[in-house]
Amino acid sequence: MPIAGMNGESRDLVAIVDKLDDAVAHRRSEPVVGYLLHKLSRYTRNHLAASETAAAAMAEEVGRFDHEYTIDPRPFVASELVDFLHDWLVGHISGMDMHYRPGKTR
């Protein structure tokens, strides 16, 4: 899901989400989905939580999904996560990151 004007951190996040989406769509094994979910949870804690309030809320929600999936790795939990992430990313990137594209001033 590449979007013109994304910053590097958003590209990293989109790459994780795309891999997770692919894993869920192709019914990859629970360890694959679990690995990607843990990677996403670490990413959100390390890269997003300190940067802005909306990102902190996103990190909290991803942590909830991570915990829920660890307890019970049902496919609908993973697909619900992918839907949440796509919605969040599109809103975040179009609403926030575009403020930082070249030529824009804060």
N, C-alpha and C positions, 0 to 999 in steps of 0.2 A: 504494500500500500504506500508507495513513495509519493510524497507531496512536495511540490516545489517550494523552496524557501525554508525548509526544515533546518533546525540547527542539528549539530552532531549528536547531542544527547537524545533528541527526539528520533533521529535515525536509528540509534542503538535500540531504543525502546520499541520502535516499529519492527525492527528485525526480530526481536524476541517474540513480539505478538504474532508476527507472521509465522514463525516456526511453531508456536503454540497452536495457532489456527490450523496449520497443516497437520499437526499431530492429532488434533481433535477430529478434523474432517476425515482423516484416513485411519481413524481408530487405532492409533499407535498404542503401544503397551503403556500400562500405568506408570512404570518407571520413567519412560520418556516424558510423558505429560507432567509427572511429578518433578522431574529434573528442571524442566522449563519453567514450571510454576515457582519452584524455589529460586531459580535464577531471576525471574521477574520480581519476586518478593525482595530479594537482596538489592536488585537494581533500584526499585522504588524507594527502599529505605536509604540507600547510599546516595542516590543522585537527585531524587525528587523531594523527599521530605523536608530537607533543609532549605529548598529554594522558594517555595511558595505555599500558601495555605491550601489551594486546590490540589496541589500535588501531594500534600500531606494527607488529605482526605483520600486521595487515590491510593496512596501507600497503605493506609489503614484498611481500605476495602480489599486490596490485593492480599494483605496479610490474613484477612478473614477467609478469603478463598483458599489460601495456602493451608491454613489450619483445618478448614472443613474438608479439603481434598485429602489431607494426610490422614484424617480420621476415617473417611469413607470416600474412596476414589471412584465415585460414580461418574459416568460420562456426562450427565446433564450438568454437573457442577462445573466441569471443564468448559462445556459449550456456553453456559451462562457467563463464565468468566470472559471468554472470547467476545461475546456480545457486549459486555460491559466495557471491555478494553477498547474495542472498535469505536464505540460511542464516545468514550472519554478522549481517546486520541484525536478523533476528528474535531471535537469541540475544543480541546486544548490547543492543538496545533493551529487551527484556523483562528481561534480567539486570542491566543497568547503569543505563540512563536512568531506570528506574522508581524508583531510589533517590533521584532528584532531584525527583520530582514534588511539588507543593505538599502541605504537611502532613507530609512525611517528614523525619525528622532523620537525619543521618549516623551 
